[in-house]
Amino acid sequence: MSQRILFYDQISRNKRNSIFLIIAIILVFIVFGYVIGLAMGPDYFTLIMIISILISVFYVWFGYYNSHKVAIASVNAKPADAHEYRQLHNAVESMSLASGLPKPKVYIMPGSQINAFASGRNPKNAVIAVTEGALHKLSRDELEGVIAHEMSHINNYDIRFMTIATVLVGMIAILSEIFLRSLFFSGSRNRDGRAQIVFIAIGVLLAVLAPIVVYLVQLAISRKREYTADATAVKFTRRPTGLINALKKIGNDHSHFKNHEVSKAIAPLFISNPFKPNFKNLTSTHPPLEDRIKVLERM
């Protein structure tokens, strides 16, 4: 018989793992920057570091403060009328009380797929959007499980956490791009002969590999946050059955958004991958549904 999992332990474990992954991205950034400094000199390193930080922070700052507006607009979601969608509002109100969070704004997005997402930089600016398919295909308990999962993302400040990861990943990508492009203009100014050539070669290798590695780490963080949200949802509902049954229905649902209906940039926000089944690989934004269900069944 499988050992039971306490949702508190699951939440703590996945939060720790997420922090370790963030630290891994920072270490890649530091090592990459150190190699560039050795290869091109401290003045050059300082300049491109400042440029990469400014560009990535400005880009993500805009997205962070407007994330909920961008997400809602990108899926053509509309405000959910309180009378027409009373069951949905009841579920959101119940989970707001259970979590101690203010009730987020509630939206309906078109589509027969069972799905939902939450966005917003903090609980006061949060929104929850649910597909029409979820309302038609889920029972009351299943809908509450889905809403609890989305409220968990709000409660755990996942948008803020993923924004930090995005800033770090963006800085490394920009740093790599600037370094590689600058090599075309600095080849004749190498000062330290063979030693510097070795560091430049290492820098080029890191410039190619670092963005790929940290992007995979970012996806791993996204998967860990899904497990954390599942566990926190059990904390809010005090039972895993609603979310388990909802995930099973999602797994058996063959409706999928078309690529033009949902931006891939907001795909990680959804409770499940909106484009295709959750395959077990390093490039997935979500853990496989069957793995999530197995963990929930042990709670």
C-alpha positions as CSV (number, residue, x, y, z in Angstrom):
1,M,0.0,0.0,0.0
2,S,1.3,3.4,-0.9
3,Q,2.3,5.7,1.9
4,R,-0.1,8.6,2.4
5,I,1.0,12.1,1.6
6,L,0.2,15.0,3.8
7,F,-0.7,18.1,1.7
8,Y,1.3,20.3,4.0
9,D,4.4,18.2,3.3
10,Q,3.6,18.3,-0.5
11,I,3.3,22.0,-0.4
12,S,6.5,22.6,1.5
13,R,8.5,20.1,-0.6
14,N,7.5,21.6,-3.9
15,K,8.1,25.2,-2.7
16,R,11.6,24.2,-1.6
17,N,12.2,22.5,-5.0
18,S,11.0,25.7,-6.8
19,I,13.4,27.8,-4.7
20,F,16.3,25.4,-5.5
21,L,15.5,25.7,-9.2
22,I,15.5,29.5,-9.0
23,I,19.0,29.2,-7.3
24,A,20.1,27.0,-10.2
25,I,19.2,29.7,-12.7
26,I,21.0,32.3,-10.6
27,L,24.1,30.1,-10.5
28,V,24.0,29.7,-14.3
29,F,23.8,33.4,-14.7
30,I,26.7,34.0,-12.3
31,V,29.0,31.4,-14.0
32,F,28.1,32.7,-17.4
33,G,28.8,36.3,-16.4
34,Y,32.1,35.3,-14.8
35,V,33.3,33.5,-18.0
36,I,32.3,36.5,-20.1
37,G,34.3,38.8,-17.7
38,L,37.4,36.6,-18.1
39,A,37.0,36.4,-21.9
40,M,36.2,40.0,-22.7
41,G,37.3,42.1,-19.7
42,P,35.4,43.6,-16.7
43,D,34.4,46.8,-18.4
44,Y,32.7,44.9,-21.3
45,F,31.0,42.5,-18.8
46,T,29.6,45.4,-16.7
47,L,28.2,47.1,-19.8
48,I,26.3,44.1,-21.3
49,M,25.2,43.0,-17.8
50,I,23.5,46.4,-17.2
51,I,21.9,46.3,-20.7
52,S,20.5,42.8,-20.3
53,I,19.1,43.5,-16.8
54,L,17.4,46.8,-17.9
55,I,15.8,45.2,-21.0
56,S,14.5,42.1,-19.3
57,V,13.3,43.9,-16.2
58,F,11.4,46.5,-18.2
59,Y,9.9,43.9,-20.5
60,V,8.7,41.7,-17.6
61,W,7.6,44.7,-15.5
62,F,5.1,45.7,-18.1
63,G,3.8,42.1,-18.4
64,Y,3.7,41.7,-14.6
65,Y,1.5,44.7,-13.9
66,N,-0.8,44.0,-16.8
67,S,-0.7,40.2,-16.7
68,H,-4.4,39.7,-15.8
69,K,-5.5,42.2,-18.5
70,V,-3.4,40.5,-21.2
71,A,-4.5,37.0,-20.2
72,I,-8.2,37.9,-20.3
73,A,-8.0,39.7,-23.6
74,S,-5.9,37.0,-25.2
75,V,-8.6,34.3,-24.7
76,N,-11.5,36.7,-25.5
77,A,-13.0,36.1,-22.0
78,K,-16.1,38.0,-20.8
79,P,-17.2,38.9,-17.3
80,A,-19.3,36.2,-15.8
81,D,-22.8,37.5,-14.9
82,A,-23.6,36.8,-11.3
83,H,-27.1,35.6,-12.0
84,E,-26.5,33.6,-15.2
85,Y,-23.4,31.9,-13.7
86,R,-24.5,31.6,-10.1
87,Q,-23.0,28.1,-9.6
88,L,-19.6,29.4,-10.7
89,H,-19.8,32.5,-8.5
90,N,-20.8,30.3,-5.5
91,A,-17.8,28.1,-6.1
92,V,-15.5,31.1,-6.2
93,E,-17.0,32.6,-3.1
94,S,-16.7,29.3,-1.2
95,M,-13.0,29.0,-2.1
96,S,-12.4,32.7,-1.2
97,L,-13.8,32.0,2.2
98,A,-11.8,28.8,2.6
99,S,-8.6,30.5,1.5
100,G,-9.1,33.8,3.3
101,L,-8.5,35.7,0.0
102,P,-10.6,38.4,-1.5
103,K,-13.0,37.2,-4.3
104,P,-11.2,37.6,-7.6
105,K,-13.0,38.8,-10.7
106,V,-14.7,36.0,-12.6
107,Y,-14.7,35.5,-16.3
108,I,-16.0,33.0,-18.9
109,M,-14.0,32.1,-21.9
110,P,-15.4,30.4,-25.0
111,G,-14.5,26.8,-25.8
112,S,-15.8,23.3,-25.1
113,Q,-12.5,22.2,-23.4
114,I,-12.5,21.7,-19.6
115,N,-10.0,24.3,-18.5
116,A,-9.4,27.4,-16.3
117,F,-6.7,29.8,-15.3
118,A,-5.9,32.4,-12.7
119,S,-3.8,35.5,-13.2
120,G,-2.9,38.7,-11.4
121,R,0.2,40.0,-9.6
122,N,-1.5,39.7,-6.1
123,P,-4.8,38.7,-4.6
124,K,-6.3,42.2,-4.9
125,N,-5.7,42.2,-8.7
126,A,-6.5,38.6,-9.4
127,V,-8.9,37.1,-12.0
128,I,-10.2,33.6,-12.6
129,A,-11.4,32.5,-16.0
130,V,-13.3,29.3,-16.7
131,T,-14.2,27.7,-20.0
132,E,-17.8,27.2,-21.0
133,G,-16.9,23.5,-21.3
134,A,-15.9,23.3,-17.7
135,L,-19.3,24.6,-16.6
136,H,-21.2,22.2,-18.8
137,K,-19.1,19.1,-18.0
138,L,-18.1,19.4,-14.3
139,S,-20.2,18.7,-11.2
140,R,-20.3,21.1,-8.4
141,D,-17.6,19.3,-6.4
142,E,-15.4,19.1,-9.5
143,L,-15.8,22.7,-10.3
144,E,-14.9,23.7,-6.7
145,G,-11.8,21.5,-7.0
146,V,-10.8,23.4,-10.2
147,I,-11.5,26.8,-8.6
148,A,-9.6,25.8,-5.5
149,H,-6.6,24.9,-7.7
150,E,-6.7,28.3,-9.3
151,M,-7.2,30.1,-6.0
152,S,-4.1,28.2,-4.8
153,H,-2.0,29.9,-7.6
154,I,-3.3,33.2,-6.3
155,N,-2.6,32.3,-2.7
156,N,0.9,31.1,-3.4
157,Y,1.8,34.2,-5.5
158,D,2.7,32.0,-8.4
159,I,2.5,34.8,-10.9
160,R,5.1,36.8,-8.9
161,F,7.3,33.7,-8.5
162,M,7.2,32.9,-12.2
163,T,7.9,36.5,-13.0
164,I,11.2,36.3,-11.1
165,A,12.1,33.2,-13.1
166,T,11.1,34.9,-16.3
167,V,13.3,37.9,-15.5
168,L,16.3,35.6,-14.8
169,V,15.8,33.6,-17.9
170,G,15.3,36.7,-20.0
171,M,18.6,38.2,-18.6
172,I,20.5,35.1,-19.6
173,A,19.0,35.0,-23.1
174,I,19.7,38.7,-23.7
175,L,23.2,38.3,-22.2
176,S,23.9,35.4,-24.6
177,E,22.6,37.3,-27.6
178,I,24.7,40.4,-26.9
179,F,27.8,38.3,-26.3
180,L,27.5,36.3,-29.4
181,R,26.8,39.3,-31.6
182,S,29.6,41.3,-30.1
183,L,32.2,38.6,-31.0
184,F,31.9,39.7,-34.6
185,F,33.2,43.1,-33.7
186,S,35.9,42.3,-31.1
187,G,37.8,39.4,-32.7
188,S,40.8,41.6,-33.5
189,R,41.1,43.0,-30.0
190,N,41.9,39.9,-28.0
191,R,44.6,40.7,-25.5
192,D,45.7,37.5,-23.7
193,G,46.4,35.1,-26.6
194,R,45.5,31.5,-26.1
195,A,44.0,31.9,-22.6
196,Q,41.5,34.4,-23.8
197,I,40.6,32.3,-26.8
198,V,39.8,29.4,-24.4
199,F,37.6,31.6,-22.3
200,I,35.8,33.0,-25.4
201,A,35.2,29.4,-26.6
202,I,33.8,28.5,-23.2
203,G,31.7,31.7,-23.4
204,V,30.3,30.7,-26.8
205,L,29.4,27.3,-25.6
206,L,27.6,28.7,-22.5
207,A,25.9,31.3,-24.7
208,V,24.4,28.5,-26.7
209,L,23.6,26.1,-23.9
210,A,22.7,28.5,-21.0
211,P,19.4,29.8,-22.5
212,I,18.2,26.2,-23.3
213,V,19.2,24.9,-19.8
214,V,17.5,27.8,-17.9
215,Y,14.4,27.5,-20.1
216,L,14.1,23.9,-19.2
217,V,14.5,24.8,-15.5
218,Q,11.8,27.4,-15.9
219,L,9.4,24.7,-17.2
220,A,10.4,22.5,-14.3
221,I,9.5,25.3,-11.9
222,S,6.1,25.6,-13.7
223,R,5.5,21.8,-13.2
224,K,6.4,22.0,-9.5
225,R,4.0,24.9,-8.9
226,E,1.2,22.8,-10.4
227,Y,1.8,20.1,-7.8
228,T,1.9,22.8,-5.1
229,A,-1.4,24.2,-6.3
230,D,-3.0,20.8,-6.3
231,A,-1.9,20.2,-2.7
232,T,-3.1,23.7,-1.6
233,A,-6.4,23.0,-3.3
234,V,-6.9,20.0,-1.0
235,K,-6.1,22.2,1.9
236,F,-8.9,24.6,0.9
237,T,-11.5,21.9,0.0
238,R,-10.4,19.5,2.8
239,R,-10.9,16.6,0.3
240,P,-9.1,15.7,-3.0
241,T,-12.0,13.9,-4.7
242,G,-13.4,16.9,-6.5
243,L,-10.1,17.9,-8.1
244,I,-9.2,14.2,-8.8
245,N,-12.5,13.7,-10.7
246,A,-12.0,17.0,-12.6
247,L,-8.5,16.0,-13.7
248,K,-9.8,12.6,-14.8
249,K,-12.5,14.3,-16.9
250,I,-9.9,16.6,-18.4
251,G,-7.8,13.6,-19.3
252,N,-10.7,12.0,-21.1
253,D,-11.8,15.2,-22.8
254,H,-10.6,15.3,-26.4
255,S,-11.5,19.0,-26.9
256,H,-8.5,21.2,-27.4
257,F,-8.0,24.9,-28.1
258,K,-6.7,25.8,-31.6
259,N,-3.4,27.6,-31.7
260,H,-5.0,30.9,-32.7
261,E,-7.5,30.8,-29.8
262,V,-5.0,30.8,-26.9
263,S,-1.6,32.5,-26.8
264,K,1.2,30.0,-25.9
265,A,2.6,32.6,-23.6
266,I,-0.3,32.1,-21.1
267,A,-0.5,28.3,-21.5
268,P,1.4,27.7,-18.2
269,L,-1.5,29.6,-16.4
270,F,-4.1,26.9,-17.2
271,I,-4.9,24.0,-15.0
272,S,-3.9,21.7,-17.8
273,N,-2.1,22.2,-21.1
274,P,-4.7,23.9,-23.4
275,F,-3.1,22.6,-26.6
276,K,-2.3,18.9,-26.2
277,P,-2.2,16.1,-23.6
278,N,0.3,16.5,-20.8
279,F,3.2,14.3,-22.0
280,K,5.9,13.3,-19.6
281,N,8.9,15.3,-20.9
282,L,11.2,18.2,-20.1
283,T,9.4,20.6,-22.4
284,S,6.0,20.4,-20.8
285,T,4.6,23.2,-18.8
286,H,2.5,20.8,-16.7
287,P,3.1,17.5,-15.1
288,P,1.2,14.5,-16.6
289,L,-2.4,14.4,-15.4
290,E,-2.0,10.7,-14.3
291,D,1.0,11.7,-12.0
292,R,-1.0,14.5,-10.5
293,I,-4.0,12.2,-9.9
294,K,-1.7,9.6,-8.3
295,V,-0.3,12.1,-5.8
296,L,-3.8,13.4,-5.0
297,E,-5.1,9.9,-4.4
298,R,-2.5,9.4,-1.7
299,M,-3.6,12.5,0.3
